[in-house]
Amino acid sequence: MNVILFGPPGAGKGTQGDLLAKSAELRKISTGDLLREAVRDGTPLGQEAKRYMDAGELVPDQVILGLIKETLAETGGQKGFSLDGFPRTLPQARALDVMLAEMKRPISAVAMLDVNDESIVKRLGGRWSCQQCGAVYNQFSDPPKKTGICDKCGYGLVQRKDDEPGTVQRRLDVYRQQTAPVLEYYRKGVTPVHTISGDRPIEEVQFDLRRMLGL
Ligand code: AP5
């Protein structure tokens, strides 16, 4: 089972991908997480990606495709994967088709998490992430037990630079201009595309997602 978690910034793709990884052993592949790791490690790729990420712009396709190819190659023995934040442009979607055809691991479904802009701006303003283990919280909907401290590893929580309101607005514009057409690409193809309302409690969204995937 290989699924694409699709949707605007802050729709809950990462949150749902983490839950699928726990309950269905689907490896979560998040290009955003891979890029943030490269930025933290100070690799040349991370240094190049940082200026695009901080501005809310997309990192060039060739950088992303190199990263994803490497990561997909590690999924051989695994039950399947969820893709979070990829593909985000038509060239990425077409390149993914070629990679997965070579691997004989087609996409089983695309799940579009639908959330309105107002909720997104509020959610991203309240998102806190652990700098050590990457766990994600929300001060409104999913707060940590102790403010500013990760429940899982006890490290400090930080806010993402690209969650500032001006950058969130830019990310939403970029989503509409460059990423939304990817959904049309899948709608015209053979992979089933399902829309799930992401404007509900996290557990309800997960329930629908699992039902839609037949899990
Ligand atoms: P990326 O990290 O992929 O950012 P994004 O797509 O903007 O998505 P987010 O991580 O902001 O949100 P999410 O949908 O995962 O929501 P989450 O579960 O965290 O990309 C960052 C940057 O990297 C891009 O701008 C770009 O520069 C670059 N990049 C990445 N991939 C790229 C690619 N393929 N090509 C080119 N560039 C690329 O939830 C958000 C918050 O809401 C959390 O606090 C969470 O607790 C809360 N929440 C989740 N679900 C709910 C719910 N149901 N109700 C209430 N709160 C909820």
Residues whose N, C-alpha, C, O or C-beta is under 5 A from the ligand:
A	BS01	AP5	P8 P9 G10 A11 G12 K13 G14 T15 T31 G32 D33 L35 Y52 M53 G56 E57 L58 V59 I64 D84 G85 F86 P87 R88 R123 G126 R127 W128 V136 Y137 N138 S141 D142 G198 R200 P201 I202 V205
